[in-house]
């Protein structure tokens, strides 16, 4: 199956994700003094559950709850929950602008760590070169985002 790429659609999705992330972070920042983070996470997952069920039923039909790899599913659940919990805690404890900058530079850290992982996983130089190519591509895109975020921090 070939994936058709569209730059305008991708840019729209990226900007929508940034706006929605900022909106969610603002809500978490406002609610943090009254409601514990665990409760905010619970309601976030509870409100997303109908959307996930609708999407799952439309995509997979009645087989939506069929699980092929239980270990991978549990790992995804734990990592997703911990990642969102850490993001909400970061937004609650530090300035939202700094948390947003850290959140948007996360792909850089993941890419750098993938280089280390690729070196230890196998000694093939081709895989390492592909990962390094990804580092430079990610760096060029995210460095622009980081510079604009730093500029916004200096103006505040």
Backbone as JSON Lines, residues from 0, in Angstrom:
{"i":0,"aa":"X","n":[0.84,-1.19,0.0],"ca":[0.0,0.0,0.0],"c":[0.88,1.25,0.0]}
{"i":1,"aa":"X","n":[0.69,2.09,-0.98],"ca":[1.48,3.29,-1.1],"c":[0.77,4.45,-0.41]}
{"i":2,"aa":"X","n":[1.52,5.22,0.36],"ca":[0.96,6.36,1.08],"c":[1.18,7.61,0.24]}
{"i":3,"aa":"X","n":[0.11,8.3,-0.05],"ca":[0.19,9.54,-0.81],"c":[0.48,10.68,0.15]}
{"i":4,"aa":"X","n":[1.53,11.44,-0.12],"ca":[1.92,12.53,0.76],"c":[1.38,13.85,0.22]}
{"i":5,"aa":"X","n":[0.92,14.68,1.16],"ca":[0.4,15.98,0.8],"c":[0.92,17.0,1.81]}
{"i":6,"aa":"X","n":[1.72,17.93,1.35],"ca":[2.32,18.92,2.23],"c":[1.27,19.81,2.91]}
{"i":7,"aa":"X","n":[0.28,20.35,2.2],"ca":[-0.71,21.21,2.88],"c":[-1.48,20.46,3.97]}
{"i":8,"aa":"X","n":[-1.84,19.21,3.7],"ca":[-2.58,18.44,4.7],"c":[-1.68,18.17,5.91]}
{"i":9,"aa":"X","n":[-0.41,17.83,5.66],"ca":[0.53,17.58,6.76],"c":[0.76,18.83,7.6]}
{"i":10,"aa":"X","n":[0.91,19.98,6.96],"ca":[1.09,21.23,7.69],"c":[-0.15,21.56,8.51]}
{"i":11,"aa":"X","n":[-1.33,21.33,7.93],"ca":[-2.58,21.56,8.66],"c":[-2.64,20.68,9.91]}
{"i":12,"aa":"X","n":[-2.3,19.39,9.77],"ca":[-2.31,18.48,10.91],"c":[-1.31,18.91,11.97]}
{"i":13,"aa":"X","n":[-0.11,19.33,11.56],"ca":[0.9,19.75,12.51],"c":[0.48,20.99,13.27]}
{"i":14,"aa":"X","n":[-0.06,21.97,12.57],"ca":[-0.51,23.19,13.24],"c":[-1.69,22.89,14.15]}
{"i":15,"aa":"X","n":[-2.6,22.02,13.72],"ca":[-3.73,21.62,14.57],"c":[-3.24,20.93,15.83]}
{"i":16,"aa":"X","n":[-2.22,20.08,15.7],"ca":[-1.67,19.39,16.87],"c":[-1.05,20.38,17.83]}
{"i":17,"aa":"X","n":[-0.34,21.36,17.31],"ca":[0.28,22.37,18.19],"c":[-0.78,23.18,18.93]}
{"i":18,"aa":"X","n":[-1.82,23.59,18.22],"ca":[-2.89,24.38,18.86],"c":[-3.62,23.54,19.91]}
{"i":19,"aa":"X","n":[-3.95,22.3,19.56],"ca":[-4.65,21.44,20.53],"c":[-3.78,21.11,21.73]}
{"i":20,"aa":"X","n":[-2.49,20.89,21.51],"ca":[-1.58,20.64,22.64],"c":[-1.52,21.84,23.56]}
{"i":21,"aa":"X","n":[-1.45,23.03,22.98],"ca":[-1.43,24.24,23.8],"c":[-2.73,24.4,24.56]}
{"i":22,"aa":"X","n":[-3.85,24.1,23.91],"ca":[-5.16,24.2,24.56],"c":[-5.26,23.21,25.73]}
{"i":23,"aa":"X","n":[-4.83,21.97,25.5],"ca":[-4.87,20.96,26.57],"c":[-3.94,21.36,27.71]}
{"i":24,"aa":"X","n":[-2.75,21.86,27.37],"ca":[-1.81,22.28,28.41],"c":[-2.38,23.45,29.22]}
{"i":25,"aa":"X","n":[-3.09,24.36,28.57],"ca":[-3.72,25.48,29.29],"c":[-4.77,24.97,30.27]}
{"i":26,"aa":"X","n":[-5.56,24.01,29.84],"ca":[-6.58,23.45,30.72],"c":[-5.93,22.75,31.92]}
{"i":27,"aa":"X","n":[-4.88,21.98,31.67],"ca":[-4.18,21.3,32.76],"c":[-3.59,22.31,33.72]}
{"i":28,"aa":"X","n":[-3.01,23.38,33.2],"ca":[-2.42,24.42,34.06],"c":[-3.49,25.07,34.93]}
{"i":29,"aa":"X","n":[-4.67,25.31,34.37],"ca":[-5.75,25.93,35.14],"c":[-6.32,24.98,36.2]}
{"i":30,"aa":"X","n":[-6.43,23.69,35.86],"ca":[-7.05,22.73,36.77],"c":[-6.1,22.15,37.8]}
{"i":31,"aa":"X","n":[-4.8,22.33,37.63],"ca":[-3.82,21.68,38.49],"c":[-3.97,22.04,39.96]}
{"i":32,"aa":"X","n":[-4.34,23.26,40.26],"ca":[-4.44,23.66,41.66],"c":[-5.65,23.03,42.35]}
{"i":33,"aa":"X","n":[-6.67,22.64,41.6],"ca":[-7.89,22.09,42.2],"c":[-8.02,20.58,42.07]}
{"i":34,"aa":"X","n":[-7.51,20.02,40.99],"ca":[-7.73,18.6,40.69],"c":[-6.37,17.92,40.53]}
{"i":35,"aa":"X","n":[-6.19,16.74,41.13],"ca":[-4.92,16.01,40.96],"c":[-4.71,15.58,39.51]}
{"i":36,"aa":"X","n":[-3.45,15.43,39.13],"ca":[-3.09,15.07,37.76],"c":[-3.7,13.73,37.36]}
{"i":37,"aa":"X","n":[-3.72,12.77,38.28],"ca":[-4.3,11.45,37.97],"c":[-5.77,11.59,37.57]}
{"i":38,"aa":"X","n":[-6.5,12.45,38.23],"ca":[-7.91,12.65,37.9],"c":[-8.06,13.34,36.54]}
{"i":39,"aa":"X","n":[-7.18,14.28,36.24],"ca":[-7.2,14.93,34.92],"c":[-6.93,13.9,33.83]}
{"i":40,"aa":"X","n":[-5.94,13.03,34.08],"ca":[-5.65,11.96,33.12],"c":[-6.84,11.03,32.94]}
{"i":41,"aa":"X","n":[-7.5,10.68,34.03],"ca":[-8.67,9.8,33.95],"c":[-9.74,10.4,33.06]}
{"i":42,"aa":"X","n":[-10.07,11.67,33.29],"ca":[-11.11,12.3,32.48],"c":[-10.67,12.49,31.03]}
{"i":43,"aa":"X","n":[-9.39,12.73,30.81],"ca":[-8.9,12.86,29.44],"c":[-9.1,11.55,28.69]}
{"i":44,"aa":"X","n":[-8.71,10.43,29.32],"ca":[-8.89,9.13,28.68],"c":[-10.38,8.78,28.55]}
{"i":45,"aa":"X","n":[-11.17,9.13,29.55],"ca":[-12.6,8.84,29.5],"c":[-13.28,9.59,28.35]}
{"i":46,"aa":"X","n":[-12.89,10.84,28.14],"ca":[-13.48,11.63,27.05],"c":[-13.0,11.16,25.67]}
{"i":47,"aa":"X","n":[-11.8,10.59,25.6],"ca":[-11.28,10.1,24.31],"c":[-11.8,8.72,23.96]}
{"i":48,"aa":"X","n":[-12.3,7.98,24.95],"ca":[-12.74,6.61,24.71],"c":[-13.83,6.49,23.64]}
{"i":49,"aa":"X","n":[-14.89,7.33,23.65],"ca":[-15.89,7.21,22.57],"c":[-15.3,7.46,21.18]}
{"i":50,"aa":"X","n":[-14.38,8.41,21.07],"ca":[-13.75,8.67,19.77],"c":[-12.94,7.46,19.31]}
{"i":51,"aa":"X","n":[-12.22,6.85,20.24],"ca":[-11.42,5.67,19.89],"c":[-12.3,4.49,19.5]}
{"i":52,"aa":"X","n":[-13.41,4.32,20.19],"ca":[-14.32,3.22,19.86],"c":[-14.94,3.43,18.48]}
{"i":53,"aa":"X","n":[-15.36,4.64,18.2],"ca":[-15.94,4.94,16.88],"c":[-14.91,4.71,15.78]}
{"i":54,"aa":"X","n":[-13.69,5.19,15.99],"ca":[-12.64,4.99,14.99],"c":[-12.32,3.51,14.83]}
{"i":55,"aa":"X","n":[-12.18,2.79,15.94],"ca":[-11.87,1.36,15.88],"c":[-12.94,0.56,15.18]}
{"i":56,"aa":"X","n":[-14.21,0.85,15.47],"ca":[-15.3,0.13,14.8],"c":[-15.36,0.44,13.31]}
{"i":57,"aa":"X","n":[-15.08,1.68,12.95],"ca":[-15.11,2.02,11.53],"c":[-13.93,1.41,10.77]}
{"i":58,"aa":"X","n":[-12.8,1.26,11.44],"ca":[-11.61,0.74,10.78],"c":[-11.56,-0.79,10.77]}
{"i":59,"aa":"X","n":[-11.92,-1.43,11.91],"ca":[-11.75,-2.88,12.05],"c":[-13.05,-3.64,12.25]}
{"i":60,"aa":"X","n":[-14.15,-2.94,12.39],"ca":[-15.43,-3.61,12.58],"c":[-15.51,-4.31,13.93]}
{"i":61,"aa":"X","n":[-16.1,-5.49,13.94],"ca":[-16.33,-6.23,15.18],"c":[-15.02,-6.76,15.79]}
{"i":62,"aa":"X","n":[-13.94,-6.81,14.98],"ca":[-12.66,-7.31,15.46],"c":[-11.84,-6.23,16.15]}
{"i":63,"aa":"X","n":[-12.48,-5.18,16.6],"ca":[-11.78,-4.04,17.19],"c":[-11.04,-4.43,18.47]}
{"i":64,"aa":"X","n":[-11.54,-5.37,19.22],"ca":[-10.91,-5.75,20.49],"c":[-10.0,-6.97,20.36]}
{"i":65,"aa":"X","n":[-9.75,-7.42,19.15],"ca":[-8.87,-8.56,18.94],"c":[-7.41,-8.1,19.09]}
{"i":66,"aa":"X","n":[-6.68,-8.75,19.98],"ca":[-5.3,-8.38,20.27],"c":[-4.38,-9.5,19.82]}
{"i":67,"aa":"X","n":[-3.42,-9.17,18.98],"ca":[-2.47,-10.17,18.49],"c":[-1.25,-10.29,19.39]}
{"i":68,"aa":"X","n":[-0.79,-9.19,19.96],"ca":[0.43,-9.18,20.77],"c":[0.14,-8.48,22.09]}
{"i":69,"aa":"X","n":[-0.14,-9.25,23.12],"ca":[-0.51,-8.69,24.43],"c":[0.64,-7.92,25.06]}
{"i":70,"aa":"X","n":[1.87,-8.43,24.94],"ca":[3.03,-7.74,25.55],"c":[3.24,-6.36,24.94]}
{"i":71,"aa":"X","n":[3.14,-6.28,23.62],"ca":[3.29,-5.0,22.95],"c":[2.18,-4.03,23.34]}
{"i":72,"aa":"X","n":[0.95,-4.55,23.45],"ca":[-0.17,-3.71,23.86],"c":[0.04,-3.16,25.27]}
{"i":73,"aa":"X","n":[0.47,-4.0,26.19],"ca":[0.72,-3.55,27.57],"c":[1.86,-2.53,27.61]}
{"i":74,"aa":"X","n":[2.89,-2.75,26.81],"ca":[4.0,-1.8,26.76],"c":[3.53,-0.45,26.22]}
{"i":75,"aa":"X","n":[2.7,-0.47,25.17],"ca":[2.17,0.79,24.63],"c":[1.27,1.51,25.63]}
{"i":76,"aa":"X","n":[0.47,0.75,26.37],"ca":[-0.41,1.36,27.37],"c":[0.41,2.03,28.46]}
{"i":77,"aa":"X","n":[1.39,1.31,28.97],"ca":[2.21,1.85,30.07],"c":[3.0,3.07,29.6]}
{"i":78,"aa":"X","n":[3.65,2.96,28.45],"ca":[4.45,4.08,27.94],"c":[3.57,5.29,27.59]}
{"i":79,"aa":"X","n":[2.42,5.05,26.99],"ca":[1.52,6.15,26.67],"c":[1.0,6.85,27.91]}
{"i":80,"aa":"X","n":[0.61,6.06,28.92],"ca":[0.11,6.65,30.16],"c":[1.21,7.44,30.87]}
{"i":81,"aa":"X","n":[2.4,6.86,30.99],"ca":[3.49,7.56,31.66],"c":[3.92,8.8,30.88]}
{"i":82,"aa":"X","n":[3.94,8.71,29.55],"ca":[4.31,9.88,28.76],"c":[3.34,11.03,28.94]}
{"i":83,"aa":"X","n":[2.05,10.74,28.91],"ca":[1.06,11.79,29.09],"c":[1.06,12.31,30.53]}
{"i":84,"aa":"X","n":[1.28,11.43,31.49],"ca":[1.35,11.86,32.89],"c":[2.54,12.79,33.1]}
{"i":85,"aa":"X","n":[3.68,12.45,32.52],"ca":[4.87,13.31,32.67],"c":[4.67,14.65,31.98]}
{"i":86,"aa":"X","n":[3.99,14.65,30.83],"ca":[3.7,15.91,30.13],"c":[2.8,16.78,30.99]}
{"i":87,"aa":"X","n":[1.75,16.21,31.55],"ca":[0.84,16.98,32.4],"c":[1.55,17.48,33.65]}
{"i":88,"aa":"X","n":[2.4,16.66,34.26],"ca":[3.16,17.1,35.44],"c":[4.13,18.22,35.08]}
{"i":89,"aa":"X","n":[4.76,18.12,33.91],"ca":[5.67,19.18,33.49],"c":[4.93,20.5,33.29]}
{"i":90,"aa":"X","n":[3.77,20.42,32.66],"ca":[2.98,21.64,32.44],"c":[2.52,22.22,33.78]}
{"i":91,"aa":"X","n":[2.19,21.35,34.74],"ca":[1.7,21.83,36.03],"c":[2.82,22.45,36.87]}
{"i":92,"aa":"X","n":[4.05,21.95,36.73],"ca":[5.14,22.36,37.62],"c":[6.04,23.45,37.06]}
{"i":93,"aa":"X","n":[6.16,23.56,35.73],"ca":[7.02,24.59,35.15],"c":[6.19,25.48,34.23]}
{"i":94,"aa":"X","n":[6.82,26.54,33.75],"ca":[6.11,27.43,32.84],"c":[5.66,26.68,31.59]}
{"i":95,"aa":"X","n":[4.5,27.05,31.1],"ca":[3.94,26.36,29.95],"c":[4.81,26.55,28.7]}
{"i":96,"aa":"X","n":[5.45,27.71,28.57],"ca":[6.3,27.94,27.41],"c":[7.51,27.01,27.43]}
{"i":97,"aa":"X","n":[8.11,26.8,28.6],"ca":[9.25,25.9,28.69],"c":[8.83,24.46,28.46]}
{"i":98,"aa":"X","n":[7.68,24.06,29.0],"ca":[7.18,22.7,28.78],"c":[6.88,22.48,27.3]}
{"i":99,"aa":"X","n":[6.36,23.48,26.62],"ca":[6.06,23.36,25.18],"c":[7.34,23.23,24.37]}
{"i":100,"aa":"X","n":[8.36,23.99,24.72],"ca":[9.65,23.89,24.03],"c":[10.23,22.49,24.23]}
{"i":101,"aa":"X","n":[10.19,21.98,25.45],"ca":[10.7,20.63,25.7],"c":[9.89,19.58,24.95]}
{"i":102,"aa":"X","n":[8.59,19.77,24.9],"ca":[7.73,18.82,24.19],"c":[8.02,18.8,22.7]}
{"i":103,"aa":"X","n":[8.27,19.98,22.13],"ca":[8.53,20.06,20.69],"c":[9.95,19.64,20.32]}
{"i":104,"aa":"X","n":[10.88,19.6,21.28],"ca":[12.22,19.11,20.99],"c":[12.36,17.62,21.28]}
{"i":105,"aa":"X","n":[11.3,16.98,21.74],"ca":[11.34,15.56,22.04],"c":[11.75,14.7,20.83]}
{"i":106,"aa":"X","n":[11.3,14.98,19.6],"ca":[11.77,14.16,18.47],"c":[13.29,14.2,18.28]}
{"i":107,"aa":"X","n":[13.91,15.31,18.64],"ca":[15.37,15.36,18.55],"c":[16.01,14.37,19.51]}
{"i":108,"aa":"X","n":[15.52,14.32,20.75],"ca":[16.08,13.39,21.73],"c":[15.83,11.95,21.31]}
{"i":109,"aa":"X","n":[14.66,11.67,20.78],"ca":[14.33,10.32,20.34],"c":[15.25,9.91,19.19]}
{"i":110,"aa":"X","n":[15.5,10.83,18.26],"ca":[16.36,10.51,17.13],"c":[17.8,10.27,17.57]}
{"i":111,"aa":"X","n":[18.28,11.09,18.5],"ca":[19.64,10.9,19.01],"c":[19.76,9.56,19.73]}
{"i":112,"aa":"X","n":[18.77,9.23,20.54],"ca":[18.8,7.95,21.23],"c":[18.67,6.77,20.27]}
{"i":113,"aa":"X","n":[17.97,6.98,19.14],"ca":[17.86,5.89,18.17],"c":[19.2,5.6,17.5]}
{"i":114,"aa":"X","n":[20.06,6.62,17.38],"ca":[21.4,6.39,16.84],"c":[22.17,5.47,17.78]}
{"i":115,"aa":"X","n":[22.11,5.74,19.07],"ca":[22.79,4.89,20.05],"c":[22.21,3.48,20.01]}
{"i":116,"aa":"X","n":[20.9,3.38,19.93],"ca":[20.25,2.07,19.87],"c":[20.64,1.32,18.61]}
{"i":117,"aa":"X","n":[20.74,2.01,17.48],"ca":[21.1,1.35,16.23],"c":[22.54,0.85,16.27]}
{"i":118,"aa":"X","n":[23.42,1.58,16.94],"ca":[24.81,1.14,17.04],"c":[24.92,-0.13,17.88]}
{"i":119,"aa":"X","n":[24.13,-0.22,18.94],"ca":[24.19,-1.4,19.79],"c":[23.39,-2.57,19.23]}
{"i":120,"aa":"X","n":[22.34,-2.28,18.46],"ca":[21.49,-3.35,17.94],"c":[22.21,-4.2,16.91]}
{"i":121,"aa":"X","n":[22.84,-3.56,15.96],"ca":[23.64,-4.3,14.98],"c":[24.73,-3.39,14.45]}
{"i":122,"aa":"X","n":[25.77,-3.98,13.96],"ca":[26.92,-3.21,13.54],"c":[26.84,-2.72,12.11]}
{"i":123,"aa":"X","n":[25.7,-2.76,11.49],"ca":[25.59,-2.35,10.09],"c":[25.71,-0.84,9.96]}
{"i":124,"aa":"X","n":[26.6,-0.41,9.1],"ca":[26.8,1.01,8.91],"c":[25.67,1.67,8.14]}
{"i":125,"aa":"X","n":[24.99,0.91,7.27],"ca":[23.9,1.48,6.47],"c":[22.75,1.96,7.33]}
{"i":126,"aa":"X","n":[22.42,1.18,8.34],"ca":[21.33,1.57,9.23],"c":[21.71,2.83,10.01]}
{"i":127,"aa":"X","n":[22.96,2.89,10.45],"ca":[23.44,4.06,11.17],"c":[23.37,5.3,10.29]}
{"i":128,"aa":"X","n":[23.74,5.17,9.02],"ca":[23.68,6.32,8.11],"c":[22.25,6.78,7.89]}
{"i":129,"aa":"X","n":[21.3,5.84,7.79],"ca":[19.89,6.23,7.64],"c":[19.38,6.97,8.87]}
{"i":130,"aa":"X","n":[19.8,6.51,10.04],"ca":[19.38,7.19,11.27],"c":[20.0,8.58,11.35]}
{"i":131,"aa":"X","n":[21.28,8.69,10.98],"ca":[21.92,10.01,10.99],"c":[21.27,10.95,9.98]}
{"i":132,"aa":"X","n":[20.85,10.42,8.85],"ca":[20.12,11.24,7.87],"c":[18.82,11.76,8.5]}
{"i":133,"aa":"X","n":[18.14,10.9,9.25],"ca":[16.92,11.32,9.96],"c":[17.21,12.38,11.0]}
{"i":134,"aa":"X","n":[18.37,12.27,11.66],"ca":[18.75,13.28,12.66],"c":[18.85,14.65,12.0]}
{"i":135,"aa":"X","n":[19.54,14.72,10.87],"ca":[19.72,16.01,10.22],"c":[18.42,16.56,9.65]}
{"i":136,"aa":"X","n":[17.56,15.69,9.15],"ca":[16.26,16.16,8.67],"c":[15.41,16.69,9.81]}
{"i":137,"aa":"X","n":[15.36,15.92,10.91],"ca":[14.61,16.36,12.08],"c":[15.19,17.64,12.65]}
{"i":138,"aa":"X","n":[16.52,17.71,12.68],"ca":[17.16,18.88,13.27],"c":[16.82,20.14,12.51]}
{"i":139,"aa":"X","n":[16.78,20.07,11.19],"ca":[16.5,21.27,10.41],"c":[15.07,21.76,10.65]}
{"i":140,"aa":"X","n":[14.11,20.84,10.75],"ca":[12.73,21.24,10.97],"c":[12.53,21.73,12.4]}
{"i":141,"aa":"X","n":[13.02,20.95,13.36],"ca":[12.76,21.28,14.75],"c":[13.63,22.42,15.27]}
{"i":142,"aa":"X","n":[14.76,22.67,14.63],"ca":[15.55,23.81,15.06],"c":[14.82,25.12,14.75]}
{"i":143,"aa":"X","n":[14.08,25.15,13.65],"ca":[13.28,26.34,13.34],"c":[12.18,26.52,14.38]}
{"i":144,"aa":"X","n":[11.55,25.4,14.77],"ca":[10.51,25.49,15.8],"c":[11.1,25.92,17.14]}
{"i":145,"aa":"X","n":[12.28,25.39,17.47],"ca":[12.93,25.74,18.73],"c":[13.33,27.2,18.74]}
{"i":146,"aa":"X","n":[13.87,27.7,17.62],"ca":[14.25,29.12,17.55],"c":[13.03,30.01,17.71]}
{"i":147,"aa":"X","n":[11.92,29.65,17.1],"ca":[10.73,30.48,17.24],"c":[10.21,30.42,18.68]}
{"i":148,"aa":"X","n":[10.31,29.27,19.33],"ca":[9.87,29.16,20.71],"c":[10.76,29.98,21.63]}
{"i":149,"aa":"X","n":[12.09,29.95,21.39],"ca":[13.02,30.74,22.2],"c":[12.76,32.23,21.99]}
{"i":150,"aa":"X","n":[12.47,32.61,20.75],"ca":[12.15,34.0,20.47],"c":[10.9,34.42,21.22]}
{"i":151,"aa":"X","n":[9.89,33.55,21.27],"ca":[8.66,33.85,22.01],"c":[8.95,33.96,23.5]}
{"i":152,"aa":"X","n":[9.85,33.12,24.03],"ca":[10.21,33.19,25.45],"c":[10.91,34.51,25.76]}
{"i":153,"aa":"X","n":[11.78,34.97,24.86],"ca":[12.52,36.2,25.13],"c":[11.61,37.43,25.05]}
{"i":154,"aa":"X","n":[10.53,37.31,24.3],"ca":[9.61,38.45,24.18],"c":[8.66,38.55,25.36]}
{"i":155,"aa":"X","n":[8.49,37.45,26.11],"ca":[7.53,37.44,27.23],"c":[8.12,38.1,28.42]}
